[in-house]
Amino acid sequence: MYLKPEIIDEIAAELAIDPAFVEKDWYSVQVLKVVAEHQSDSIETIFAGGTSLSKGYGLIQRFSEDLDFRCRYRTLSSGHQNKKARSAYRSSVLECIQTIDHIELDETKVKPASNYIKFPLSYPKQCGGHASLRRDLEIEFSFTQPQLQPQRMPIQSMVATFTGAAPETNILCLSPIETGADKFSALTWRILKRDRDHKQDDRAMVRHLHDLCALTPLLEEEHALFIETAITSFNIDQQSGKRDTNAEFYPSLKSALEQLKRDELYETEYQQFVDAMSYADDEKMITFERAMASFESMVSLFDV
């Protein structure tokens, strides 16, 4: 089904946001619904990343336009068997996604690798898009195995929430502690490896700083588990050349923190990101100063 423009406009006006955000959120949830219903005998799909924190757990109040998934093997198998399972899963999940009304998959843009599959999905844009939003939905399935147990959570679009409808679906979501650990590692290596002149420079990487601050109460409460999980996440990241910081975790954390403090552009980028993507009330907006204080406090946990 197509969204009626008048419904989009009404919800956008009520939430004081651009209609393009309501539209993209709705199509994201339609994709999530189909992925949640996809069946595989060998692999279990787990919703991950920042969007799982907002749509699944309600722990962050910002728009997240990527849909990230972890693919967990149902049974321990040999490398050859896992390779066959990944191949079958890729084929079936792509076939499943191609059945979604008004969502288009260009198979020439699918980027398969040994441990992930990544691709954009286009959707109807009655609202004309928005400068802060990517043109397409970005989808990634990672075969990096989760460390912690996921939780099944309901998923509801802004349209369903506003109209009082039931959640469109429910799906297993990666533990928010593990997502926090992944973001802690990702923020560290992204800062240390960043080249602002590179054509693929990610100005929105400050999203990790924002989200970690929002997760602070949970991560402090479960600090021992967070530390253990973050160390493992960092060690996994270091196996990739483009993520290798050439230092142990704590020295890398200290270097990243100092670079955040020293480079004034980060504060500008952070404010631009929050202004564009946060839908929190003004008094609940996470400021750069607050996010930095939270990150510095987290870094101190690893000084052992």
N, C-alpha and C positions, 0 to 999 in steps of 0.2 A: 504494500500500500504506500501511497504518497502521503506526506504530511500536508495538511491544509495550511496555507500561508497565514490565515487568520489565527490559527491555533499557535503557530510559532510566534507570531507577533505579540499575541496576548501574554504568553508565558515570558517572553523576553522583556516585555514592559513591566510585568510583575516582579521579575528578578533584577531589573535594571541592567540587563546585559544585551549584547548584540544578538539578533536573531540567528546569525550564522553559528553561534555556539550551541544553541538549542537544537538546530538542525543536525549538526555533526554529532552531538551527543546521542540523538535518537538513532541515527544510522549505525553508530558504534555499538549500541546495545542490540540492534538487530543482528549484527555480526556475532556478538557475544552469545546471543541466544542460540544461533545455529552451531557455533563451536561447542557450546555446553551440551548440546544434544547429540553431537557427533560421537559415534561409538567405535572403539578399537579394542580388540582382544588383547593386545600386547602393550598398549601405551595409554596412560591416563593423563588428561589435559588439565593443567592447573593455571589459573589466571594469575598474572604477576605484574610487577612494576607499579608505577605511580597510579595508574588508572584503577588497579585493584584496591589501592588504599582509599581512593575517593569513592568509587562506585560500589565496591564490596564492603569495606569496613567503615566508611565515613570518617576516616581519620585525618584527611586533608581536605581543605576547601579551595581547590583550584582545578581548572580544567586540565585534563591530560588527554592528548589526542592519539597516543600510541596504544595499541593493544598488544601486550606482551604475554606470552604463555611459556610455561615450563612443561616439558613432556616427560613424565615419569614412567619408567619401565615397570610393568606389573609384576614381573618375575625376574630374578637374577639369571642372566643368560650369557653366552659367550659373545665375544666381539662380533663374530660373523652373524650370529642370530640377531643381535641388536641392530646391525646394519640392515638386515632384511626387514626388521620391524620398522626402522626409520623410513625406509623406502616405501613400504606399504602405507604407513601413516601419512607421509607427505602426499601420496597420490589420493588417498581417500579424503583427507581434510581439504585439499584444493578442490576436489570434485564437489564436496559438500558446500563449500563457500560459493561456488559458481551457481548454486541453486537459489541464492538469496535475491529476492526481487529488487531491481534497480541498483544493485551493487555490481560493479564491473571489475573483473580481474584480467589484466593483460599478462598472459603467461610468459611473454618475452621479458617481463620485468621481475620475474621470480628469481631470487638469488639463493640457490641451494648451496649448502656447504656440508661438511661432514657432521657438524654439530648444531646447525641451525637452518632455518628457512625463513626468508624475509621477502616481503613484497608490499606494494601499495595497492589500495582498493579505491576506486573512484565511486562517487555517489552523487545523486542529483543535488544541484545547488540553486535552489529557488531564491536564496537570500544573497547570492552574489559573493559569498566568501567574506573573509576578514583578513586584514594584514597580519594579524598575530597568529593566524591558523595556517597550517600546511594545506595545500590544495587537496591532498588525499588523506585517507586513513593509512597509517603505517602499521603493518602487522608483522610480528616476529614470533616464531616458535623455536625455543631453545631446548636442546637435549641435555644441557647441564642438569645433573640430577639435584633435586631439592635436598636441603639438609634437615629441615624441620617438617613436622606434619602440617599439611594444609587444613583449612577449615572451609566448610561449605557455607556460602553466603548468598543472600538474595541480591539480584541486580535489577535496578529500576531506572528507567530513563527519566529525564526532567519532565517529559510529556506525561508519563504515567504518574509521577509524583504529583504534578500540578492538577491533573484531572481526577486524582483519587483512585486510579486503577491499580490492580495488583502488580507486583514485580513481574517483569517479562520472563525472567528465568532465575535459576540459581546455579552456581558453579563453585567448584573447589578453588579456593584462593590461597596463594602462597602466604605463609606466616608473615605478619607485618614485622616481626623481629628479623626475619631473614631478608625481607625487602629493605629494612633499615640497614642491615649489615652490607647488603649489596650496594646500596646508595653511598654508604660511608667509604667503601673501597673505590667505587666509581668516581666519586668527587675527588678523592685523593689523586688517583692516577690521571684523571682528566686535567686537573690543574697543573700537574707536573709535566705532562706531555703536551700541553696546549700550544698551538701556534695560531695566533689570531689571523695571520695572513693566509692560512690554508683555506682553500675553497670550501672545504667541508667543516670549517670551524663551527662548533656548536655553542652559540651564545646562550642558549637555554640550559646549559649545564648547571646553572645556578639553581635549577629546580631541585637538585639533590640537597643543596644547602637549606632551602625552604622546607622541604619535606622532612629532613632530619630534625629540624626544630619542632615541627608539628608532632613528631614521634617521640620526642624527648621523655615525656612522662612514662610511656611504655618501656622504652629502652633503659631508662634509669631503674625502673622496677625490676626488670629482668637483665640487669647489667652483666651478670656472669655469662648468661646464655648469649647475650649480644656480643660480648667480647670474643667468645669462642667462635661464634658464627662469622663474625667480621674477619677474624684472622684467616679462617678457611676461605672465605670469599676472596680476600686479597691474594692468598696463595694461588687460587685458581686463576684469577686475573693475571697474575705475573707469568703465567705460562704462555701468554700471548705477547709477541714482540711489541706490538703497538701499545701495550699496557704496562710494559716492564719499566719500573721506576729506578732500577739498578740500586735499590736499597731495601733494607728490612722495613717492616710495617711502621713501627713507631718513628724512625727517622723520616720516613716518607710523609707521615702525618704531620710532623713538625714543619717540614719544608713546605707542605701544602698550606698549612695555617699561616706561615710567615708570608707566603706569596699572596694569599687572600688579603692579608693586612696591608701589604706593601703596594699592591696594584689597585689604584683607585677606580679603575674602570669596572672592577667587579661590583662595586656598590651601584654604579650607574646601570649596569646590565641587570642586576638583581631588581632594582626598583622598576625598571621597564618591564621585566618579566611579571612581577607581582601586579603591577597596574593593569597589565593586559590579561592575565590568566587567573587571578584570584577572585573568588566571588564571596569571600568572607566579609562580614560587616567591618566597617572602618576600625572599630575598637578591637577587633580580633585579627586584623591584618598582622602578619609576621614581618616586622621590620628587619632591615639588614643588620642593625646593631644586635637585636635579639637573636637572630639566626647565627651571627658570628660568636656571640657569647655561648650559645648552646653547643656549637661545633668545638669551640676551645675546651669546654667542659668535657665533651666526649673524648677528645684527643687525650686529655689528662688521664682517662681511665686506662690507657695502654702504656703508661709510664710505670713499668714494673721491673 
